[in-house]
Amino acid sequence: MRNFNYKITERIAILSQSENGGRTLELNRISYNGREARIDLRRWGHNDGEHFMQKGVTLTEEEAAELQAALGRIALG
């Protein structure tokens, strides 16, 4: 199995947090395996001081810009 590593290069926002603090939904810039950092939206688990990734979506800058434009065209709330 190939080694997998990541580094959070920028913490952008915590969008939600479970009541007990066990999970958060975070928007970050993350570098995977030493590559250029990408925009990453995913749930993170928190247990005994550990921060571990759960399911999420990783976007290029161009994809994030398209998502931002699409969100700007819809009525929220």
N, C-alpha and C positions, 0 to 999 in steps of 0.2 A: 504494500500500500504506500502511496506517495505521501510525503510529509505535507501537512497543511498548516499554514500559519497566517495570522492576520494581525494588523496593527490599526487601532482606531487613531486616525491622524487629526480628526476634528470632531468634537461632540457638538452637534448642531442644536438638537432639541430632544427633550423627553415629552412625547405626545400624550402618553397616559401611563398610569401606574396602578397595579392591583392594590386593593385595600391593605393587604398584609405586606406589601413591598416585595413580593416574590417574583413579580414579572413587570417589565416595562416595555413600552413600545417606543423605540428610539430612531431618530434620524441622525446619521453620522456619515463621515467620510472614512472609508476603510480601505487599506491597502492589503490585498490578498497575495501571499507568496512573493512579496517584494515588488509587486507591480504598482503602477500608478493608482492612486486612491480613487475610488468611485463613491457615488452617493448610495447609501445603504439604509433601507427602512426595514426594521425587523424587531421581533420580540426578543428580549433578553431575560434569562432567568437569573435569579440571585439567590444563592444558598451558601450559608456559612462564609460570607465574604467573597465567594467566587462569582464571577460574571460570565455566564455561558450563553452562546448564541442558540436561538431557536429559528423557526421558519421566518423567511424574509425575502426581500427583493433588492437586487443590486442594479443600479442604473449608471450609464455613462452620463457625462455632462449634457450631451445632446438629448438623451432620453429624459433626463430630469427637466430640461428646458421645455420639452414637448409636454410633459406632465404638468408643469407649472402653467403653461398656456391653456391646456385643456381644463384645469381646475378653475382658471380665471373666467372660463366661458360658462360655467354652471353655477346655479344658485344653490348655495349651501345654507342649511339651517332653516 
